[in-house]
């Protein structure tokens, strides 16, 4: 009865049996019917926790095989503690302790999760594809095992020129420019990996230049900015190529 899926099925059977009985114990079971349903467990956190200071715990949780769901709001920076760079911060982004732009690659948390083979994994961007986001959440809930959803989350530390009120539009542009990719990995599906993002149609460079965390580097260190931005764009193209190949592999 400790197994989440089994307890739901066994609970329904127990409830049906109790309805047919006329005893105090049976009536108590019927009155407590809501306790017999499969419990839904969700954990919500930011990227500073998931990618960095709490990664050990997150990794242990998904490796356990337990039926839990984790949703990570990826702002790509330690937003709550002042905007410090973290392992989620991309190449070329300016942040505290990375005033000259971060020169290392962003940690690929989704790939780490997918490497287990039994962890439902998805990347989503609400403003880019609402239906895909909802589908990923529903699939994660239905999946009997650990699930990890990573959502792109614009924040005040990005310095969006048009303002944070345009956050949903920003997520859409992030996907269209190839800065962020949406996909789903469902170990139970006939085709486990599904790349939901199409080939980029907007300029990667134009997109990042609409945010202070990138364009400020051009003003302070123009030569370094060009070097880091070129590296970041190359990484984005390589990632899309790898995701495309994964999609073909699972077809």
Secondary structure by P-SEA (a helix, b strand, c coil): cccaaaaaaaaaaaaaaaaacccaaaaaaaaacccccbbbbbbbbccccccccaaaaaaaaaacccbbbbbbbcccccccccccccccccccccccccccccccccccaaaaaacccccccccccccccaaaaaaaaaaaaacccbbbbbbbcccccccccccccaaaaaaaaaaaacccccbbbbcccccccccccccccccaaaaaaaccccaaaaaccaaaaaaaaaaaaaaaaaaaaaaaaaaaaac
